[in-house]
Amino acid sequence: MKSKVMPRGAGIVLFASLLLATCLSTGTANAQSLQGKFTLQHTARWGQAVIPAGEYRFTLDPGAAPALVVIYDANTGRRVAFVSSPIAEGNAKGGSALLIGRRGNQREIYSLRLAELGETFVYDPQLAHNHGVQEADAEEVPVLHAGK
């Protein structure tokens, strides 16, 4: 019976590939999404998506860069939109909420504040830092934490 001997370089590549696959699967198993829910009383733009009034749930992977929020209709479970935020600020003062401002007649979700993480994810920096938004135009929609 003949045995095949793998060239030394191929063995190292195979070992490295297995090690990488193990590390990635461990990281995936340990990564947990944050889940929450909210109710919009009015249609609002969130990033490029327009979210109609209604009840929603969402998931957020806080370890992803950029942070990605996937939004689902709470009644049907259908995915409505996904938005990403390249900006996460460690200044979550107050309860978890969607922060909404106005640009003209359009309501804009400019930040998602998550007290559980101590972070605020910014989707529209201009509105988030009160450039062009009057206090009277600002709204906070409570976000209920549904677990990790």
Order of alpha helices (4+ residues) and beta strands (2+ residues): alpha-beta-beta-beta-beta-beta-beta-beta-beta-beta-beta-alpha-beta-beta
